[in-house]
């Protein structure tokens, strides 16, 4: 623990910003089972991370790289962790463009060939998802949020608007495809965004 | 599922806004144990919710009301769910001021007497927390974020800055006191904010 002021620290608010095209995701897997350690470690281990930068700490796993490879890897980790008999939640923060981001801790692959998609393409299961999108530093952020909610309706993954979130429902691939579409839109229209999602599978609540 | 456009729906982006002083929190408890259903239901049931509006759906529990009563209730639910031998994660979105919020679904108690604090005050355990704060609709949002990170340093709960989050560490009461302090600052300085936190206890990772 430190009692220094933030200006003295190597912090993400010091206004450097990344010059590279880095999308990132920090996520936590929560399988509600006594076997959670094996489920998490196996899932993380099975992800092909050759086209992204990655690290796992006590709180979460972080992937950084090209948008499509980050989405591919996070989806793969979630699909790998899925067990038919286990209620599981994943909390994921996708982000790009933080003024305090750096070029460090990243790997940008030149090509667009997804490393995990082929191996998980045939695995399907329904996901319920609490979703929020935050465009930073803009007066008219609500316009972008409305556009992104409409995208969910168009893609058939919109269930309802609720307090502090949009609720999405759909096959795991459709949910992650939507995330990728949202981030593609954001890259073109918003300098700094956060996509915050909490995904749930096999909830015992009817 | 709906194929209507969002303008046709009763949605949170329709620009009404609440006229009442409503802070809210939507949170998910994830005890990584085969006993998760009992742990969650017992924890939720034990919270004294007489001074807030509350509902629990398939995805999460929502509390809405006066800031101090919402913080008190969320902390109580987390403390109630804590088990010495169970790794648990709570994902919580606190928010106030969304232009699409409504006065509905709220209860604003007149007094400031906390309903849960006395019963949980003696329960202490260390928490590791991924924390992010999003001031919406402002050019200079980074200034507020830096102020809030400095508050964490001053209060001794700041561990480090990391990709897409500040990492907090401290006793459960210090962590929630910090959240409340952040939201108090936000009420005075920011029209719409989101405080996003993922709290972790008893992680087996060293």
Interface residues (C-beta under 8 A of the other chain):
Chain A: X1 X2 X3 X4 X5 X6 X9 X10 X11 X12 X13 X15 X24 X25 X26 X28 X30 X31 X32 X33 X34 X36 X37 X57 X58 X59 X60 X62 X64 X87 X89 X91 X93 X95 X98 X99 X100 X101 X105 X128 X129 X130 X132 X134 X136 X137 X138 X139 X141 X142 X145 X146 X149 X150 X153 X156 X157 X158 X159 X160 X161 X162 X163 X164 X165 X167 X169 X194 X196 X198 X200 X203 X204 X205 X206
Chain B: X1 X2 X3 X4 X5 X6 X9 X10 X11 X12 X13 X15 X24 X25 X26 X28 X30 X31 X32 X33 X34 X36 X37 X57 X58 X59 X60 X62 X64 X87 X89 X91 X93 X95 X98 X99 X100 X101 X105 X128 X129 X130 X132 X134 X136 X137 X138 X139 X141 X142 X145 X146 X149 X150 X153 X154 X156 X157 X158 X159 X161 X162 X163 X164 X165 X167 X169 X194 X196 X198 X200 X203 X204 X205 X206
